[in-house]
Amino acid sequence: MVLAVVVGLYVEQGLALLSVHSQADQQRTIVQRLARQNRQLERQQQSLNNPGTIQADARELGMVMPGERPYVVTGLPGR
């Protein structure tokens, strides 16, 4: 009887250990995914702080530099 109780306790602890390992693997996967996302966001931040990118984005919005003369080309085929 005592032996059955001791074996039961070991089995319970073994199952708990397997569960902890599974959770650790899941957490490692999440950390790796977040690290990749963080690197991607850091590259995006560097790009957005680049003066060339800022100027290109502003021009896409129709903005012009001080002293420039804005103009619109119309009548082009395919537009």
mmJSON file of the N, C-alpha and C atoms, coordinates in Angstrom:
{"data_MODEL":{"atom_site":{
"group_PDB":["ATOM","ATOM","ATOM","ATOM","ATOM","ATOM","ATOM","ATOM","ATOM","ATOM","ATOM","ATOM","ATOM","ATOM","ATOM","ATOM","ATOM","ATOM","ATOM","ATOM","ATOM","ATOM","ATOM","ATOM","ATOM","ATOM","ATOM","ATOM","ATOM","ATOM","ATOM","ATOM","ATOM","ATOM","ATOM","ATOM","ATOM","ATOM","ATOM","ATOM","ATOM","ATOM","ATOM","ATOM","ATOM","ATOM","ATOM","ATOM","ATOM","ATOM","ATOM","ATOM","ATOM","ATOM","ATOM","ATOM","ATOM","ATOM","ATOM","ATOM","ATOM","ATOM","ATOM","ATOM","ATOM","ATOM","ATOM","ATOM","ATOM","ATOM","ATOM","ATOM","ATOM","ATOM","ATOM","ATOM","ATOM","ATOM","ATOM","ATOM","ATOM","ATOM","ATOM","ATOM","ATOM","ATOM","ATOM","ATOM","ATOM","ATOM","ATOM","ATOM","ATOM","ATOM","ATOM","ATOM","ATOM","ATOM","ATOM","ATOM","ATOM","ATOM","ATOM","ATOM","ATOM","ATOM","ATOM","ATOM","ATOM","ATOM","ATOM","ATOM","ATOM","ATOM","ATOM","ATOM","ATOM","ATOM","ATOM","ATOM","ATOM","ATOM","ATOM","ATOM","ATOM","ATOM","ATOM","ATOM","ATOM","ATOM","ATOM","ATOM","ATOM","ATOM","ATOM","ATOM","ATOM","ATOM","ATOM","ATOM","ATOM","ATOM","ATOM","ATOM","ATOM","ATOM","ATOM","ATOM","ATOM","ATOM","ATOM","ATOM","ATOM","ATOM","ATOM","ATOM","ATOM","ATOM","ATOM","ATOM","ATOM","ATOM","ATOM","ATOM","ATOM","ATOM","ATOM","ATOM","ATOM","ATOM","ATOM","ATOM","ATOM","ATOM","ATOM","ATOM","ATOM","ATOM","ATOM","ATOM","ATOM","ATOM","ATOM","ATOM","ATOM","ATOM","ATOM","ATOM","ATOM","ATOM","ATOM","ATOM","ATOM","ATOM","ATOM","ATOM","ATOM","ATOM","ATOM","ATOM","ATOM","ATOM","ATOM","ATOM","ATOM","ATOM","ATOM","ATOM","ATOM","ATOM","ATOM","ATOM","ATOM","ATOM","ATOM","ATOM","ATOM","ATOM","ATOM","ATOM","ATOM","ATOM","ATOM","ATOM","ATOM","ATOM","ATOM","ATOM","ATOM","ATOM","ATOM","ATOM","ATOM","ATOM","ATOM","ATOM","ATOM"],
"id":[1,2,3,4,5,6,7,8,9,10,11,12,13,14,15,16,17,18,19,20,21,22,23,24,25,26,27,28,29,30,31,32,33,34,35,36,37,38,39,40,41,42,43,44,45,46,47,48,49,50,51,52,53,54,55,56,57,58,59,60,61,62,63,64,65,66,67,68,69,70,71,72,73,74,75,76,77,78,79,80,81,82,83,84,85,86,87,88,89,90,91,92,93,94,95,96,97,98,99,100,101,102,103,104,105,106,107,108,109,110,111,112,113,114,115,116,117,118,119,120,121,122,123,124,125,126,127,128,129,130,131,132,133,134,135,136,137,138,139,140,141,142,143,144,145,146,147,148,149,150,151,152,153,154,155,156,157,158,159,160,161,162,163,164,165,166,167,168,169,170,171,172,173,174,175,176,177,178,179,180,181,182,183,184,185,186,187,188,189,190,191,192,193,194,195,196,197,198,199,200,201,202,203,204,205,206,207,208,209,210,211,212,213,214,215,216,217,218,219,220,221,222,223,224,225,226,227,228,229,230,231,232,233,234,235,236,237],
"type_symbol":["N","C","C","N","C","C","N","C","C","N","C","C","N","C","C","N","C","C","N","C","C","N","C","C","N","C","C","N","C","C","N","C","C","N","C","C","N","C","C","N","C","C","N","C","C","N","C","C","N","C","C","N","C","C","N","C","C","N","C","C","N","C","C","N","C","C","N","C","C","N","C","C","N","C","C","N","C","C","N","C","C","N","C","C","N","C","C","N","C","C","N","C","C","N","C","C","N","C","C","N","C","C","N","C","C","N","C","C","N","C","C","N","C","C","N","C","C","N","C","C","N","C","C","N","C","C","N","C","C","N","C","C","N","C","C","N","C","C","N","C","C","N","C","C","N","C","C","N","C","C","N","C","C","N","C","C","N","C","C","N","C","C","N","C","C","N","C","C","N","C","C","N","C","C","N","C","C","N","C","C","N","C","C","N","C","C","N","C","C","N","C","C","N","C","C","N","C","C","N","C","C","N","C","C","N","C","C","N","C","C","N","C","C","N","C","C","N","C","C","N","C","C","N","C","C","N","C","C","N","C","C","N","C","C","N","C","C"],
"label_atom_id":["N","CA","C","N","CA","C","N","CA","C","N","CA","C","N","CA","C","N","CA","C","N","CA","C","N","CA","C","N","CA","C","N","CA","C","N","CA","C","N","CA","C","N","CA","C","N","CA","C","N","CA","C","N","CA","C","N","CA","C","N","CA","C","N","CA","C","N","CA","C","N","CA","C","N","CA","C","N","CA","C","N","CA","C","N","CA","C","N","CA","C","N","CA","C","N","CA","C","N","CA","C","N","CA","C","N","CA","C","N","CA","C","N","CA","C","N","CA","C","N","CA","C","N","CA","C","N","CA","C","N","CA","C","N","CA","C","N","CA","C","N","CA","C","N","CA","C","N","CA","C","N","CA","C","N","CA","C","N","CA","C","N","CA","C","N","CA","C","N","CA","C","N","CA","C","N","CA","C","N","CA","C","N","CA","C","N","CA","C","N","CA","C","N","CA","C","N","CA","C","N","CA","C","N","CA","C","N","CA","C","N","CA","C","N","CA","C","N","CA","C","N","CA","C","N","CA","C","N","CA","C","N","CA","C","N","CA","C","N","CA","C","N","CA","C","N","CA","C","N","CA","C","N","CA","C","N","CA","C","N","CA","C","N","CA","C","N","CA","C","N","CA","C","N","CA","C"],
"label_alt_id":[null,null,null,null,null,null,null,null,null,null,null,null,null,null,null,null,null,null,null,null,null,null,null,null,null,null,null,null,null,null,null,null,null,null,null,null,null,null,null,null,null,null,null,null,null,null,null,null,null,null,null,null,null,null,null,null,null,null,null,null,null,null,null,null,null,null,null,null,null,null,null,null,null,null,null,null,null,null,null,null,null,null,null,null,null,null,null,null,null,null,null,null,null,null,null,null,null,null,null,null,null,null,null,null,null,null,null,null,null,null,null,null,null,null,null,null,null,null,null,null,null,null,null,null,null,null,null,null,null,null,null,null,null,null,null,null,null,null,null,null,null,null,null,null,null,null,null,null,null,null,null,null,null,null,null,null,null,null,null,null,null,null,null,null,null,null,null,null,null,null,null,null,null,null,null,null,null,null,null,null,null,null,null,null,null,null,null,null,null,null,null,null,null,null,null,null,null,null,null,null,null,null,null,null,null,null,null,null,null,null,null,null,null,null,null,null,null,null,null,null,null,null,null,null,null,null,null,null,null,null,null,null,null,null,null,null,null],
"label_comp_id":["MET","MET","MET","VAL","VAL","VAL","LEU","LEU","LEU","ALA","ALA","ALA","VAL","VAL","VAL","VAL","VAL","VAL","VAL","VAL","VAL","GLY","GLY","GLY","LEU","LEU","LEU","TYR","TYR","TYR","VAL","VAL","VAL","GLU","GLU","GLU","GLN","GLN","GLN","GLY","GLY","GLY","LEU","LEU","LEU","ALA","ALA","ALA","LEU","LEU","LEU","LEU","LEU","LEU","SER","SER","SER","VAL","VAL","VAL","HIS","HIS","HIS","SER","SER","SER","GLN","GLN","GLN","ALA","ALA","ALA","ASP","ASP","ASP","GLN","GLN","GLN","GLN","GLN","GLN","ARG","ARG","ARG","THR","THR","THR","ILE","ILE","ILE","VAL","VAL","VAL","GLN","GLN","GLN","ARG","ARG","ARG","LEU","LEU","LEU","ALA","ALA","ALA","ARG","ARG","ARG","GLN","GLN","GLN","ASN","ASN","ASN","ARG","ARG","ARG","GLN","GLN","GLN","LEU","LEU","LEU","GLU","GLU","GLU","ARG","ARG","ARG","GLN","GLN","GLN","GLN","GLN","GLN","GLN","GLN","GLN","SER","SER","SER","LEU","LEU","LEU","ASN","ASN","ASN","ASN","ASN","ASN","PRO","PRO","PRO","GLY","GLY","GLY","THR","THR","THR","ILE","ILE","ILE","GLN","GLN","GLN","ALA","ALA","ALA","ASP","ASP","ASP","ALA","ALA","ALA","ARG","ARG","ARG","GLU","GLU","GLU","LEU","LEU","LEU","GLY","GLY","GLY","MET","MET","MET","VAL","VAL","VAL","MET","MET","MET","PRO","PRO","PRO","GLY","GLY","GLY","GLU","GLU","GLU","ARG","ARG","ARG","PRO","PRO","PRO","TYR","TYR","TYR","VAL","VAL","VAL","VAL","VAL","VAL","THR","THR","THR","GLY","GLY","GLY","LEU","LEU","LEU","PRO","PRO","PRO","GLY","GLY","GLY","ARG","ARG","ARG"],
"label_asym_id":["A","A","A","A","A","A","A","A","A","A","A","A","A","A","A","A","A","A","A","A","A","A","A","A","A","A","A","A","A","A","A","A","A","A","A","A","A","A","A","A","A","A","A","A","A","A","A","A","A","A","A","A","A","A","A","A","A","A","A","A","A","A","A","A","A","A","A","A","A","A","A","A","A","A","A","A","A","A","A","A","A","A","A","A","A","A","A","A","A","A","A","A","A","A","A","A","A","A","A","A","A","A","A","A","A","A","A","A","A","A","A","A","A","A","A","A","A","A","A","A","A","A","A","A","A","A","A","A","A","A","A","A","A","A","A","A","A","A","A","A","A","A","A","A","A","A","A","A","A","A","A","A","A","A","A","A","A","A","A","A","A","A","A","A","A","A","A","A","A","A","A","A","A","A","A","A","A","A","A","A","A","A","A","A","A","A","A","A","A","A","A","A","A","A","A","A","A","A","A","A","A","A","A","A","A","A","A","A","A","A","A","A","A","A","A","A","A","A","A","A","A","A","A","A","A","A","A","A","A","A","A","A","A","A","A","A","A"],
"label_entity_id":["1","1","1","1","1","1","1","1","1","1","1","1","1","1","1","1","1","1","1","1","1","1","1","1","1","1","1","1","1","1","1","1","1","1","1","1","1","1","1","1","1","1","1","1","1","1","1","1","1","1","1","1","1","1","1","1","1","1","1","1","1","1","1","1","1","1","1","1","1","1","1","1","1","1","1","1","1","1","1","1","1","1","1","1","1","1","1","1","1","1","1","1","1","1","1","1","1","1","1","1","1","1","1","1","1","1","1","1","1","1","1","1","1","1","1","1","1","1","1","1","1","1","1","1","1","1","1","1","1","1","1","1","1","1","1","1","1","1","1","1","1","1","1","1","1","1","1","1","1","1","1","1","1","1","1","1","1","1","1","1","1","1","1","1","1","1","1","1","1","1","1","1","1","1","1","1","1","1","1","1","1","1","1","1","1","1","1","1","1","1","1","1","1","1","1","1","1","1","1","1","1","1","1","1","1","1","1","1","1","1","1","1","1","1","1","1","1","1","1","1","1","1","1","1","1","1","1","1","1","1","1","1","1","1","1","1","1"],
"label_seq_id":[1,1,1,2,2,2,3,3,3,4,4,4,5,5,5,6,6,6,7,7,7,8,8,8,9,9,9,10,10,10,11,11,11,12,12,12,13,13,13,14,14,14,15,15,15,16,16,16,17,17,17,18,18,18,19,19,19,20,20,20,21,21,21,22,22,22,23,23,23,24,24,24,25,25,25,26,26,26,27,27,27,28,28,28,29,29,29,30,30,30,31,31,31,32,32,32,33,33,33,34,34,34,35,35,35,36,36,36,37,37,37,38,38,38,39,39,39,40,40,40,41,41,41,42,42,42,43,43,43,44,44,44,45,45,45,46,46,46,47,47,47,48,48,48,49,49,49,50,50,50,51,51,51,52,52,52,53,53,53,54,54,54,55,55,55,56,56,56,57,57,57,58,58,58,59,59,59,60,60,60,61,61,61,62,62,62,63,63,63,64,64,64,65,65,65,66,66,66,67,67,67,68,68,68,69,69,69,70,70,70,71,71,71,72,72,72,73,73,73,74,74,74,75,75,75,76,76,76,77,77,77,78,78,78,79,79,79],
"pdbx_PDB_ins_code":[null,null,null,null,null,null,null,null,null,null,null,null,null,null,null,null,null,null,null,null,null,null,null,null,null,null,null,null,null,null,null,null,null,null,null,null,null,null,null,null,null,null,null,null,null,null,null,null,null,null,null,null,null,null,null,null,null,null,null,null,null,null,null,null,null,null,null,null,null,null,null,null,null,null,null,null,null,null,null,null,null,null,null,null,null,null,null,null,null,null,null,null,null,null,null,null,null,null,null,null,null,null,null,null,null,null,null,null,null,null,null,null,null,null,null,null,null,null,null,null,null,null,null,null,null,null,null,null,null,null,null,null,null,null,null,null,null,null,null,null,null,null,null,null,null,null,null,null,null,null,null,null,null,null,null,null,null,null,null,null,null,null,null,null,null,null,null,null,null,null,null,null,null,null,null,null,null,null,null,null,null,null,null,null,null,null,null,null,null,null,null,null,null,null,null,null,null,null,null,null,null,null,null,null,null,null,null,null,null,null,null,null,null,null,null,null,null,null,null,null,null,null,null,null,null,null,null,null,null,null,null,null,null,null,null,null,null],
"Cartn_x":[0.827,0.0,0.877,1.877,2.771,3.519,3.928,4.645,3.765,2.502,1.579,1.442,1.383,1.273,2.547,3.707,4.978,5.086,4.727,4.761,3.778,2.63,1.648,2.185,2.875,3.471,4.541,5.356,6.388,5.761,4.706,4.028,3.444,2.842,2.266,3.347,4.494,5.593,6.175,6.229,6.716,5.813,4.515,3.573,3.686,3.882,4.051,5.326,6.382,7.634,7.454,6.764,6.493,5.677,4.722,3.899,4.747,5.661,6.533,7.439,7.969,8.811,8.021,6.792,5.946,5.69,5.386,5.162,6.422,7.573,8.84,9.094,8.798,8.957,8.039,6.817,5.873,6.37,6.866,7.371,8.602,9.493,10.664,10.245,9.233,8.732,8.18,7.435,6.874,8.0,9.017,10.139,10.87,11.085,11.763,10.94,9.634,8.769,8.789,8.737,8.77,10.129,11.199,12.532,12.628,12.097,12.086,11.268,10.104,9.244,9.933,10.648,11.362,12.447,13.212,14.24,13.619,12.482,11.792,11.323,10.772,10.307,11.465,12.614,13.775,14.266,14.278,14.67,13.685,12.396,11.38,11.561,11.868,12.085,13.283,14.369,15.545,15.205,14.415,14.022,13.163,12.243,11.357,12.097,13.204,13.993,14.969,15.061,15.957,15.368,16.138,15.609,15.101,15.737,15.279,13.902,13.666,12.351,11.295,11.634,10.689,10.318,11.322,11.056,10.209,10.521,9.745,8.293,8.091,6.72,5.961,6.642,5.995,5.607,6.467,6.15,4.973,4.88,3.715,2.426,2.515,1.341,1.074,1.917,1.709,2.397,3.271,3.968,5.154,5.53,6.676,7.615,8.882,9.884,9.641,10.008,9.874,10.645,9.99,10.614,10.36,9.849,9.532,8.173,7.986,6.703,5.96,4.808,4.045,3.34,3.228,2.493,1.854,0.83,0.088,0.092,0.471,0.459,-0.838,-1.618,-2.882,-2.885,-3.829,-3.995,-3.067,-2.379,-1.51,-2.331,-1.975,-2.733,-2.564,-3.612,-3.579,-3.824,-4.221,-4.474,-5.896],
"Cartn_y":[-1.19,0.0,1.262,1.283,2.433,2.608,1.494,1.547,2.161,1.837,2.397,3.911,4.359,5.789,6.508,5.932,6.545,6.608,5.532,5.517,6.549,6.65,7.64,9.061,9.345,10.672,10.945,9.962,10.137,10.367,9.651,9.831,11.237,11.692,13.037,14.098,13.934,14.883,14.811,13.646,13.485,14.202,14.076,14.768,16.286,16.738,18.17,18.673,17.882,18.254,18.362,17.425,17.477,18.717,19.06,20.239,21.505,21.57,22.742,22.862,21.742,21.774,22.263,21.821,22.249,23.756,24.259,25.695,26.492,25.966,26.654,26.733,25.658,25.682,26.718,26.799,27.784,29.201,29.432,30.753,31.113,30.133,30.384,30.779,30.112,30.433,31.857,32.235,33.589,34.619,34.345,35.279,35.446,34.366,34.449,35.275,35.066,35.822,37.313,37.624,39.018,39.667,38.901,39.443,39.775,38.901,39.19,40.439,40.534,41.695,42.972,42.879,44.035,44.491,43.551,43.925,44.589,44.055,44.638,46.064,46.273,47.606,48.584,48.099,48.97,49.404,48.464,48.838,49.842,49.648,50.572,51.954,51.997,53.273,54.0,53.272,53.888,54.441,53.689,54.142,55.398,55.422,56.577,57.822,57.653,58.797,59.288,58.555,58.931,60.137,61.222,62.407,62.117,61.191,60.835,60.208,59.339,58.711,59.748,60.652,61.703,62.548,62.92,63.745,62.985,61.704,60.914,60.771,60.51,60.381,61.705,62.803,64.119,64.403,64.06,64.288,63.433,62.203,61.359,61.994,62.773,63.467,64.789,65.121,66.337,67.559,67.395,68.524,68.926,70.201,70.704,71.429,71.518,72.213,73.727,74.485,75.945,76.479,77.331,77.92,77.15,75.925,75.149,75.565,75.387,75.708,74.393,74.207,72.972,73.014,71.845,71.757,70.39,70.263,69.024,68.698,67.473,67.02,66.248,66.648,65.974,65.475,64.594,64.114,62.985,62.364,61.249,59.993,59.148,57.902,56.98,56.258,55.309,55.906,57.143,57.762,58.181],
"Cartn_z":[0.0,0.0,0.0,0.87,0.96,-0.353,-0.949,-2.221,-3.31,-3.343,-4.331,-4.138,-2.91,-2.633,-3.083,-2.803,-3.19,-4.71,-5.403,-6.871,-7.421,-6.826,-7.26,-7.139,-6.058,-5.871,-6.922,-7.233,-8.26,-9.636,-9.937,-11.223,-11.304,-10.235,-10.205,-10.425,-9.761,-9.917,-11.331,-11.904,-13.281,-14.265,-14.095,-14.967,-14.812,-13.586,-13.347,-14.024,-13.984,-14.625,-16.145,-16.74,-18.182,-18.537,-17.702,-17.937,-17.89,-16.938,-16.808,-18.031,-18.506,-19.703,-20.911,-21.024,-22.137,-22.071,-20.889,-20.722,-21.025,-20.62,-20.891,-22.396,-23.125,-24.581,-25.214,-24.748,-25.275,-24.993,-23.802,-23.444,-24.277,-24.523,-25.366,-26.773,-27.304,-28.64,-28.684,-27.664,-27.589,-27.502,-26.695,-26.546,-27.873,-28.599,-29.895,-30.883,-30.897,-31.8,-31.449,-30.169,-29.741,-30.025,-29.915,-30.224,-31.708,-32.577,-34.022,-34.308,-33.676,-33.88,-33.389,-32.278,-31.746,-32.723,-33.291,-34.264,-35.487,-35.936,-37.092,-36.773,-35.604,-35.219,-35.057,-34.559,-34.446,-35.827,-36.8,-38.168,-38.752,-38.501,-38.993,-38.36,-37.076,-36.395,-36.991,-37.246,-37.853,-39.229,-39.992,-41.325,-41.238,-40.296,-40.164,-39.679,-38.989,-38.537,-39.609,-40.71,-41.807,-42.548,-42.727,-43.415,-44.826,-45.529,-46.872,-46.855,-45.879,-45.751,-45.39,-44.496,-44.096,-45.3,-46.105,-47.281,-48.297,-48.535,-49.498,-49.041,-47.756,-47.235,-47.354,-47.067,-47.169,-48.625,-49.576,-50.982,-51.439,-50.912,-51.231,-50.738,-49.684,-49.148,-49.856,-50.845,-51.611,-51.041,-50.106,-49.503,-50.381,-50.322,-51.073,-50.114,-50.53,-49.72,-49.82,-48.807,-48.889,-50.1,-50.856,-52.033,-53.321,-53.237,-54.437,-54.964,-56.253,-56.879,-57.137,-56.509,-56.731,-58.088,-58.709,-59.972,-60.063,-60.915,-61.098,-62.586,-62.93,-64.314,-64.525,-65.522,-65.808,-67.243,-67.531,-68.893,-69.278,-68.353,-68.679,-68.88,-69.846,-70.046,-68.836,-68.541,-67.431,-66.067,-66.022,-64.703,-64.593],
"occupancy":[1.0,1.0,1.0,1.0,1.0,1.0,1.0,1.0,1.0,1.0,1.0,1.0,1.0,1.0,1.0,1.0,1.0,1.0,1.0,1.0,1.0,1.0,1.0,1.0,1.0,1.0,1.0,1.0,1.0,1.0,1.0,1.0,1.0,1.0,1.0,1.0,1.0,1.0,1.0,1.0,1.0,1.0,1.0,1.0,1.0,1.0,1.0,1.0,1.0,1.0,1.0,1.0,1.0,1.0,1.0,1.0,1.0,1.0,1.0,1.0,1.0,1.0,1.0,1.0,1.0,1.0,1.0,1.0,1.0,1.0,1.0,1.0,1.0,1.0,1.0,1.0,1.0,1.0,1.0,1.0,1.0,1.0,1.0,1.0,1.0,1.0,1.0,1.0,1.0,1.0,1.0,1.0,1.0,1.0,1.0,1.0,1.0,1.0,1.0,1.0,1.0,1.0,1.0,1.0,1.0,1.0,1.0,1.0,1.0,1.0,1.0,1.0,1.0,1.0,1.0,1.0,1.0,1.0,1.0,1.0,1.0,1.0,1.0,1.0,1.0,1.0,1.0,1.0,1.0,1.0,1.0,1.0,1.0,1.0,1.0,1.0,1.0,1.0,1.0,1.0,1.0,1.0,1.0,1.0,1.0,1.0,1.0,1.0,1.0,1.0,1.0,1.0,1.0,1.0,1.0,1.0,1.0,1.0,1.0,1.0,1.0,1.0,1.0,1.0,1.0,1.0,1.0,1.0,1.0,1.0,1.0,1.0,1.0,1.0,1.0,1.0,1.0,1.0,1.0,1.0,1.0,1.0,1.0,1.0,1.0,1.0,1.0,1.0,1.0,1.0,1.0,1.0,1.0,1.0,1.0,1.0,1.0,1.0,1.0,1.0,1.0,1.0,1.0,1.0,1.0,1.0,1.0,1.0,1.0,1.0,1.0,1.0,1.0,1.0,1.0,1.0,1.0,1.0,1.0,1.0,1.0,1.0,1.0,1.0,1.0,1.0,1.0,1.0,1.0,1.0,1.0,1.0,1.0,1.0,1.0,1.0,1.0],
"B_iso_or_equiv":[0.0,0.0,0.0,0.0,0.0,0.0,0.0,0.0,0.0,0.0,0.0,0.0,0.0,0.0,0.0,0.0,0.0,0.0,0.0,0.0,0.0,0.0,0.0,0.0,0.0,0.0,0.0,0.0,0.0,0.0,0.0,0.0,0.0,0.0,0.0,0.0,0.0,0.0,0.0,0.0,0.0,0.0,0.0,0.0,0.0,0.0,0.0,0.0,0.0,0.0,0.0,0.0,0.0,0.0,0.0,0.0,0.0,0.0,0.0,0.0,0.0,0.0,0.0,0.0,0.0,0.0,0.0,0.0,0.0,0.0,0.0,0.0,0.0,0.0,0.0,0.0,0.0,0.0,0.0,0.0,0.0,0.0,0.0,0.0,0.0,0.0,0.0,0.0,0.0,0.0,0.0,0.0,0.0,0.0,0.0,0.0,0.0,0.0,0.0,0.0,0.0,0.0,0.0,0.0,0.0,0.0,0.0,0.0,0.0,0.0,0.0,0.0,0.0,0.0,0.0,0.0,0.0,0.0,0.0,0.0,0.0,0.0,0.0,0.0,0.0,0.0,0.0,0.0,0.0,0.0,0.0,0.0,0.0,0.0,0.0,0.0,0.0,0.0,0.0,0.0,0.0,0.0,0.0,0.0,0.0,0.0,0.0,0.0,0.0,0.0,0.0,0.0,0.0,0.0,0.0,0.0,0.0,0.0,0.0,0.0,0.0,0.0,0.0,0.0,0.0,0.0,0.0,0.0,0.0,0.0,0.0,0.0,0.0,0.0,0.0,0.0,0.0,0.0,0.0,0.0,0.0,0.0,0.0,0.0,0.0,0.0,0.0,0.0,0.0,0.0,0.0,0.0,0.0,0.0,0.0,0.0,0.0,0.0,0.0,0.0,0.0,0.0,0.0,0.0,0.0,0.0,0.0,0.0,0.0,0.0,0.0,0.0,0.0,0.0,0.0,0.0,0.0,0.0,0.0,0.0,0.0,0.0,0.0,0.0,0.0,0.0,0.0,0.0,0.0,0.0,0.0,0.0,0.0,0.0,0.0,0.0,0.0],
"pdbx_formal_charge":[null,null,null,null,null,null,null,null,null,null,null,null,null,null,null,null,null,null,null,null,null,null,null,null,null,null,null,null,null,null,null,null,null,null,null,null,null,null,null,null,null,null,null,null,null,null,null,null,null,null,null,null,null,null,null,null,null,null,null,null,null,null,null,null,null,null,null,null,null,null,null,null,null,null,null,null,null,null,null,null,null,null,null,null,null,null,null,null,null,null,null,null,null,null,null,null,null,null,null,null,null,null,null,null,null,null,null,null,null,null,null,null,null,null,null,null,null,null,null,null,null,null,null,null,null,null,null,null,null,null,null,null,null,null,null,null,null,null,null,null,null,null,null,null,null,null,null,null,null,null,null,null,null,null,null,null,null,null,null,null,null,null,null,null,null,null,null,null,null,null,null,null,null,null,null,null,null,null,null,null,null,null,null,null,null,null,null,null,null,null,null,null,null,null,null,null,null,null,null,null,null,null,null,null,null,null,null,null,null,null,null,null,null,null,null,null,null,null,null,null,null,null,null,null,null,null,null,null,null,null,null,null,null,null,null,null,null],
"auth_seq_id":[1,1,1,2,2,2,3,3,3,4,4,4,5,5,5,6,6,6,7,7,7,8,8,8,9,9,9,10,10,10,11,11,11,12,12,12,13,13,13,14,14,14,15,15,15,16,16,16,17,17,17,18,18,18,19,19,19,20,20,20,21,21,21,22,22,22,23,23,23,24,24,24,25,25,25,26,26,26,27,27,27,28,28,28,29,29,29,30,30,30,31,31,31,32,32,32,33,33,33,34,34,34,35,35,35,36,36,36,37,37,37,38,38,38,39,39,39,40,40,40,41,41,41,42,42,42,43,43,43,44,44,44,45,45,45,46,46,46,47,47,47,48,48,48,49,49,49,50,50,50,51,51,51,52,52,52,53,53,53,54,54,54,55,55,55,56,56,56,57,57,57,58,58,58,59,59,59,60,60,60,61,61,61,62,62,62,63,63,63,64,64,64,65,65,65,66,66,66,67,67,67,68,68,68,69,69,69,70,70,70,71,71,71,72,72,72,73,73,73,74,74,74,75,75,75,76,76,76,77,77,77,78,78,78,79,79,79],
"auth_comp_id":["MET","MET","MET","VAL","VAL","VAL","LEU","LEU","LEU","ALA","ALA","ALA","VAL","VAL","VAL","VAL","VAL","VAL","VAL","VAL","VAL","GLY","GLY","GLY","LEU","LEU","LEU","TYR","TYR","TYR","VAL","VAL","VAL","GLU","GLU","GLU","GLN","GLN","GLN","GLY","GLY","GLY","LEU","LEU","LEU","ALA","ALA","ALA","LEU","LEU","LEU","LEU","LEU","LEU","SER","SER","SER","VAL","VAL","VAL","HIS","HIS","HIS","SER","SER","SER","GLN","GLN","GLN","ALA","ALA","ALA","ASP","ASP","ASP","GLN","GLN","GLN","GLN","GLN","GLN","ARG","ARG","ARG","THR","THR","THR","ILE","ILE","ILE","VAL","VAL","VAL","GLN","GLN","GLN","ARG","ARG","ARG","LEU","LEU","LEU","ALA","ALA","ALA","ARG","ARG","ARG","GLN","GLN","GLN","ASN","ASN","ASN","ARG","ARG","ARG","GLN","GLN","GLN","LEU","LEU","LEU","GLU","GLU","GLU","ARG","ARG","ARG","GLN","GLN","GLN","GLN","GLN","GLN","GLN","GLN","GLN","SER","SER","SER","LEU","LEU","LEU","ASN","ASN","ASN","ASN","ASN","ASN","PRO","PRO","PRO","GLY","GLY","GLY","THR","THR","THR","ILE","ILE","ILE","GLN","GLN","GLN","ALA","ALA","ALA","ASP","ASP","ASP","ALA","ALA","ALA","ARG","ARG","ARG","GLU","GLU","GLU","LEU","LEU","LEU","GLY","GLY","GLY","MET","MET","MET","VAL","VAL","VAL","MET","MET","MET","PRO","PRO","PRO","GLY","GLY","GLY","GLU","GLU","GLU","ARG","ARG","ARG","PRO","PRO","PRO","TYR","TYR","TYR","VAL","VAL","VAL","VAL","VAL","VAL","THR","THR","THR","GLY","GLY","GLY","LEU","LEU","LEU","PRO","PRO","PRO","GLY","GLY","GLY","ARG","ARG","ARG"],
"auth_asym_id":["A","A","A","A","A","A","A","A","A","A","A","A","A","A","A","A","A","A","A","A","A","A","A","A","A","A","A","A","A","A","A","A","A","A","A","A","A","A","A","A","A","A","A","A","A","A","A","A","A","A","A","A","A","A","A","A","A","A","A","A","A","A","A","A","A","A","A","A","A","A","A","A","A","A","A","A","A","A","A","A","A","A","A","A","A","A","A","A","A","A","A","A","A","A","A","A","A","A","A","A","A","A","A","A","A","A","A","A","A","A","A","A","A","A","A","A","A","A","A","A","A","A","A","A","A","A","A","A","A","A","A","A","A","A","A","A","A","A","A","A","A","A","A","A","A","A","A","A","A","A","A","A","A","A","A","A","A","A","A","A","A","A","A","A","A","A","A","A","A","A","A","A","A","A","A","A","A","A","A","A","A","A","A","A","A","A","A","A","A","A","A","A","A","A","A","A","A","A","A","A","A","A","A","A","A","A","A","A","A","A","A","A","A","A","A","A","A","A","A","A","A","A","A","A","A","A","A","A","A","A","A","A","A","A","A","A","A"],
"auth_atom_id":["N","CA","C","N","CA","C","N","CA","C","N","CA","C","N","CA","C","N","CA","C","N","CA","C","N","CA","C","N","CA","C","N","CA","C","N","CA","C","N","CA","C","N","CA","C","N","CA","C","N","CA","C","N","CA","C","N","CA","C","N","CA","C","N","CA","C","N","CA","C","N","CA","C","N","CA","C","N","CA","C","N","CA","C","N","CA","C","N","CA","C","N","CA","C","N","CA","C","N","CA","C","N","CA","C","N","CA","C","N","CA","C","N","CA","C","N","CA","C","N","CA","C","N","CA","C","N","CA","C","N","CA","C","N","CA","C","N","CA","C","N","CA","C","N","CA","C","N","CA","C","N","CA","C","N","CA","C","N","CA","C","N","CA","C","N","CA","C","N","CA","C","N","CA","C","N","CA","C","N","CA","C","N","CA","C","N","CA","C","N","CA","C","N","CA","C","N","CA","C","N","CA","C","N","CA","C","N","CA","C","N","CA","C","N","CA","C","N","CA","C","N","CA","C","N","CA","C","N","CA","C","N","CA","C","N","CA","C","N","CA","C","N","CA","C","N","CA","C","N","CA","C","N","CA","C","N","CA","C","N","CA","C","N","CA","C","N","CA","C","N","CA","C","N","CA","C"],
"pdbx_PDB_model_num":[1,1,1,1,1,1,1,1,1,1,1,1,1,1,1,1,1,1,1,1,1,1,1,1,1,1,1,1,1,1,1,1,1,1,1,1,1,1,1,1,1,1,1,1,1,1,1,1,1,1,1,1,1,1,1,1,1,1,1,1,1,1,1,1,1,1,1,1,1,1,1,1,1,1,1,1,1,1,1,1,1,1,1,1,1,1,1,1,1,1,1,1,1,1,1,1,1,1,1,1,1,1,1,1,1,1,1,1,1,1,1,1,1,1,1,1,1,1,1,1,1,1,1,1,1,1,1,1,1,1,1,1,1,1,1,1,1,1,1,1,1,1,1,1,1,1,1,1,1,1,1,1,1,1,1,1,1,1,1,1,1,1,1,1,1,1,1,1,1,1,1,1,1,1,1,1,1,1,1,1,1,1,1,1,1,1,1,1,1,1,1,1,1,1,1,1,1,1,1,1,1,1,1,1,1,1,1,1,1,1,1,1,1,1,1,1,1,1,1,1,1,1,1,1,1,1,1,1,1,1,1,1,1,1,1,1,1]
}}}
